[in-house]
Amino acid sequence: MKSTVARRKVSFDLLFLLLRHAMSRLLSGSTCRGEPLEKLCIMIYYPVEVRFQDLDAFGHVNNAIFLSYCEQSRVRFYDALFPLKSALDFPFLIVHAELDYKRPVTILDEVEVGITVSRIGGGSWDFRYEVRNRKDGSIHCIARTVQAYWDHEKKSTGPINPELRKGLENALEAAE
């Protein structure tokens, strides 16, 4: 009973976040993929701290660090759907990542990373990300990762389990 109540609370919290971000994006006139406003999708944004160690010799965030920023939002997003208790609670592997850099991030920038589910297959799904400036909304990077379902007990990939699929489908439906 307690876990059902906790899951409902997480679902309501996720729904509230999705609605808040949808209104914010609608009012700002921006979209998550640079598409026309009628193709608006909903992303949940998480603030990310730009650390001195993230910088390269040119004084901006090294390109590889953007994947770490995406990872931070992915962990928070997954934890909102399924509260984490251990590292084994992540039933997936990253099998593909792609990033499109738009503009550099410096130590003075305040950034946040948006995440949304953009595709669900039989044994894998996609997350899309947007690294943007919290002050002016400008886009620094757009990214996509493909996750493959991983069964820790069998130590193999396979079809997405029903509970995870339902959570991903709910997030995908809310984002469309």
N, C-alpha and C positions, 0 to 999 in steps of 0.2 A: 504493500500500500504506500509506504513512504517513498519508494522509488518512482511510482506512478505520479505522485504529487510533485516530486522534484522534477520529473520530466515535463509535466504540464507547466510548471513555473518556468523552466528553461524555454519551452516552446513559446509561452507568452512573452518572455523577455526577448527572445529572438524576433518574434513578430513585431514587438514594439520598436526594436532597433531598426528592423527593415522598414517600417512605416516612417520612422523619423528620418532615416537617410533618404527615402524616396521623396519626401516632402522637401528636404534640403536640396536635393539634386533638381527637382522640378522647379523650385523657386530660383535656383541659380542658372537654369537653362542648360546644364551640362549633362552629358551621358557618359557611361562607363567605357565605351569603346570608341568615342569620337564619332558616333553615328548620329543621325538626326534625332531630335527630341522624341519623336513618336516611337523610337526603338529604345527608349529608356530602360535600363535595367538597374536593379537595386544591388548595391554593395554595402557591406558592413565595414566601417572604417575603424582601425585601431591605430592609436598614436605610436610612433616609433622614435626613440631617442637616437639622434645622430651623435656618435661617440668619436672622440679624437682618433681612436684606433681604426675607425672606418675609413679614414682619409688616405689617399695615395700621395705620391710626390707632387701632384698637380694641385693639391689642396681641395679636392672634391672626393666624394665617396667612391671608393673603388667599385668597379662594375660587379665583381663577385659578391659584394656585400648586399646587393639588391635581393639576391636569393635568400639571404638570411632574414632580410626584412619580410619577404614573402612567407618564410617559414614561421616567423613570429605571429603573423596574422592567421596562418593556417592552424597553428596550435591553439590560438585563442578561439577561432571559429569552431574547430572540432570540439574543444572543451565546452563551448556553449551548447552544442548539440548533445554531447555525451560526456558528462563530467569525468575528468581523468583521475585515475588512482595510481597508475604506473606507466612506464614507457611501453609496456605490452598492450596498453589500451589503444594504441594506434594500429588499426588493422590495414595498413597500406604502405606501399613503397612508392617513392617518386621514380617514375620510369622515363619521364621526359620533362624538360624545362626549356622555355624560350622567353627571351626578354627583348623588348624594343626600348632603347634609351631615347628619351626626348630632350632632356636637359640635365645638366649636372646638379648634384646636391652638395651643398657646402655645410660646414659646421654651424653656420648661422641659420640654416633652414630648419623650419619646424615641419616635419613630414608625418603623414599618416598613410597606412596601407589599406586599401579597400580589397575585399575578397567576395567572390560570389561563385556559386556552382553554375557552370555553363553547359555541361554535357554529362549524361550518365549512360554508360554502356553496360554490357553484361558483366564484365569483371574489372572495369576501370571507369574513371570519371575525371572531368577537367575542373580545375579552379582557374578563374581569371582574377588578375590583380591589377591594381592601379596605385602607384606610388605618387602621391600628390602633396603639394605644399599646403599646409593648413591655413596659412595666412591669406593667400590669394587664389587657391584652388588650381594653380597651374600643375600640369602633369609632368612628372620627371621620368616615369617609366611605366610601361604596360607589360604585363607578363602572363604566362599561362603555364600551369603544370598539369601533367597527367599522372594520376595516382592509380596503381593497380592494387586490387584487394589482396591482402596477405593473411593467410591463416597461420597463426603462430604455432598451433599444435601440429598441423600437418607440414609446416615449413614449406608451403607452396602457395602459389597464386590460385585463384579460383573465382567463382561467381560472387558478386557482392552479397553479403548476408542480408536477410530481410530487414532487420532492424536498422542497419546502416543505410540500406537502400531507401527506406521510408524517410529517414532524416534528410538524406540528400534530395529526395524528390520534393519534400516539403520546402526545402531551401530553394530549389530550382523553380518550383511553382510560384513562390513568393517573389522571386527575382524577375519573373516574366510579366 
